[in-house]
Amino acid sequence: MNFELQTTDTTTKARAGRITTDHGVIETPIFMPVGTVASVKGVQQRELTEDINADIILGNTY
């Protein structure tokens, strides 16, 4: 895994970057829905794939 800093705001210190993994590239910052008990609450599957267009979903499946 590799993180490459693309740009930094000098006033706010906000950053934009790119995480590269064996599975692909993730642009940061990114909106990442979180699923607890293996399900994202309050959002339909269609919304995740079509409306939100989530590139990554974190799943807590304990």
HUUR-V423739 format. One record per helix or strand of 2 or more residues. SS is the DSSP state (hx for helix, st for strand). FROM is the first residue (numbers start at 1). TO is the last residue. If there is no record, write none. Layout:
SS;FROM;TO + SS;FROM;TO
//
This chain:
st;2;8 + st;15;21 + st;24;28 + st;33;36 + hx;45;51 + st;57;60
//
